[in-house]
Amino acid sequence: MLSLWNNSIQELHANFPPSLTHLCLAGNPLTALYANQSQFDLLSKLLNPNVTSMTTINDTRITLFDMCGNVLSTTTTASTCSVEYETKLLYGVFPICLVQDAPSSAGPISTSTVVILVLSVSLLSVLGCLMYRLCHKKQWFEELEDPPLTGLADSCRLYHDVRFEEAFQAYRIPAAALERRRILARGGFGIVYLAAYHAQPTSTSRTYVAMKRLLPSFVDNPHAIDEFMQEIRVYAQLTHPKIVAFVGITWTTLYNMSIVTEYMPYGDVWSLLVANPKTLSWEAPMIADSVLPAKEVASLGSQHSFTGDAWRSAPTISSDTSSCFQRGAAKLGIAMDMVEAMMYLHGLSTPVIHRDIKARNILLGPHYEAKLTDFGTSRAREDEMTMTAEIGTAAWIAPEVLKGIRYSEKADIYSFGVLLSELDTAEVPYSHVYLEPGSTITLARTRIAMMVVNGEIAPRFTLQCPSGIYEIARQCLSYNPDDRPDATELFDLFQEYQHFFDAAS
């Protein structure tokens, strides 16, 4: 059997082997089929079940079985024959251009040659399909991993919807300029991807960035989308070297809307602490692994920098132990970097309270500089605004926040005190608290929250913790917010500690 079905053959010179019993030429727009008498006789003896049947190429009901039941599917098989050729009807239906037998003694094409030809055509077809799929691979914004159920993601305009605000158009990055790579992190509400940003469509140069979007399961949740929009609104106003830089926003639909920020190759501080559990010194550098190869991480330091004029006026702590002056990040440098971040946030004309300062929300740049991220829980402090205690993990939340009463920037200072405990112990705060067997995570959080509210518990520190650091932490963790230092006073306390450390060494 030989099947040449649907191969766009327009002209064919019959030279089939005598052993041929079935032939499928259906689906080809043949205008000339040439055969000598012996080939005509061979064709007239084919065993196809429907030799006289004809199905048109455009009939959508045809199947491969139907096609190969026929020999031909058109009667134009002699429409372009030259006038010198005689035409003869095959099966009394299909006109064939009858040619004289050539004097040559050359035999018909061998079966093996025909098989090779068919296999070659099939292989080329498969390769063509593969090339097409590779060249037309879906981009990230064309994919729907978990499509919305109710259509909210494109059907309504939300209260904080930045897509329709003129002020945010300057922040929009074309979706096609971003090449999404692997997943970097996944949280309770969002997912973060590594991406390559091509500022010019035809340029081969790229800048690595991070893309954060809501998990698909929250795309139809108006409250979650509203919170995400609020995060964009807050983030777009912030520019400081100790805060992960806001690059822009991108979307084709509300479903795939993403915040684009600078990429921090060495991950979060909690992962750094877990990878260096034996590092007790506050001055010793800790090393982390990167998703990118070392050569590409090195290039991040010189790639396009997302900076602003506000950076130049921000106060900085000049110290040899700051995390950006060495290979690796020191605990002291991380703490200092966060003090600078809080000074900036709390010093804005309308102070911003982060409300979730902890090791997991601090990322490390190409020079191991620490920067604060995740402003999904942040709020600008306004006198008429009543803020809730729903945000943050219980271990890092200040007592006044857990009580549900009005709170201020001093809530961030308390969280910073808990962060100092994380840095010192490399342990989850209050992980030493005894819980009854079978206690759930929710029950554990509730018990810890009640103990914090009642002032019955405080984060612990190691015996190796420097006394100066412990004293700063003790002040930050004061039960009464008025007894805690503000960010500027913290800055001074760390400078005093640094001077003492330098003098002692």
C-alpha positions, 0 to 999 in steps of 0.5 A: 500500500502506498499513501500519498494523501493530501500532499498538494501533488499537481502532476504525477508520472506513474511508475509504480511497482508491480506489487502495488495493490492499494494506492491513495492519491485522494486530497491532491489537486491533480491536473495531470496524471501520466501513465503508460499502458502497463501502469494504466493496467496496474492502476485499474487492478488496485484493490482500494474499496472505493475505486470509483468514489470521489470525495472533494478536498474541502469536505470537512466530513472526510476522514483519513480512512475515507480518503485512503478508501479512494484512489483519486478525489478529482476528475481534473487528472488530465486537464493540463495534458498536452494535445499529443497525449491520448486520454483514457478513463480509469474505472470509467471515471478518471481521465488519465494522460496515456503515454507511449512506453519508452524504449528504455528497459529501465524498470519501475521504481523500487518499493524501497525507494518509494518507502524512503520517499514517503518516510522522508516526506513524513519526517520533513512534515514532523520537523516542520511542525516542531519548528513552527511550535518552537517559533510560535511558543506562547509567551508568559502573558498568553498562558492561563495556568488556572483560568478565573472562574467568574470573569472578575479579572477583566470585567470590573474596575476596582477602587484602587485600580491603577490600570486606569490612572494616568499617573501610572501609565509611565510605570507600565512595561510592555508585557512582550519586553519581559521574558519570564523564567523560573519561580523564585518564591511562592507565598500565601497570596503571591508568586514571584518569578525571575524575568529578563527585561529587554528595554528595546525589543530588538536588543540582545541586552537584558536586565534581570528583574523579579515579577510578583503577581497574585496566585491564580486562586486569588484573582477572583477575590476583590479584596485580594486584588484591591490589596495588590493594587494598594501595594503597587500604589505604595511601592511606586512612591518609594525610592531608597537604596535600602528598599528593593527598587520598584521598576514598574508594572506590567499586564495584558489582563488583570489576571496576569498583572505583575509588579516588576522590581529589581532582582536580588540574586542572593535571596532572603535573609532567613534563607541565609541564616538557615544556610549559616546556622553556626555563624554566631558573630555579628561581624562575620560574613555569611555566604548564600547561593544564587539562582544565576551563575556567578558570572551573571551575578557579577554583571548585575552590579554593573547592569542598568540601575534603578535609582532615583534622586532621593537616594543621594539625600538619604543618610547612610551608616559608613562602616566596614562591616556594612553588608555592601563592603564585603563578600557575604552579608554580616548580621550587623550590616543587615541590621544597619541596612534595615535601620536606614530603610525605616528612617526613610519610610518613617521620615516621609511626609506621610510616614509609611509603616511596613508592618511586616519587617522580618528576615523573609522580607529582606533580600540581598543584592549582588553586593550582599546589600540588604533591602526591604521588600514586600509592601503588601501589608504597608500603609501610609499613616493618616490621622483619620485612619483606623488601622487593623491588626490583621496583618503580619505574623503573630511573632513579629507583631507589636502588642498594641497592634494585637490589641487592635488599638491605634499604633504608629511607626513604633510598631515597626521598631518592635518588629525590628527587635524581633528581627534582631532575635532572628539574626542572633539565634537563626531560629523562628521567634518563639519556636521554643514555646511549649505547645500541647501535643496535637496543637495546630499552627492556628492555635500556636499563633493564637497562644503566642499572640495572647502571651505577647499582648499580656507581656508574658513572653519576649524573643530570646537571644544567645549568650554570644549576642554582643551586649550592645546589640542585646541592649538595642534589641531590649529597647526595641522590644519594650512593651510600651511604644513610648519606651522604644527608640524611633528610627533616627534614635536607632541610627544613633544607637548603632553608630555608637555601637559601631564606634565602640566596636571599632575602638575595641578592635 
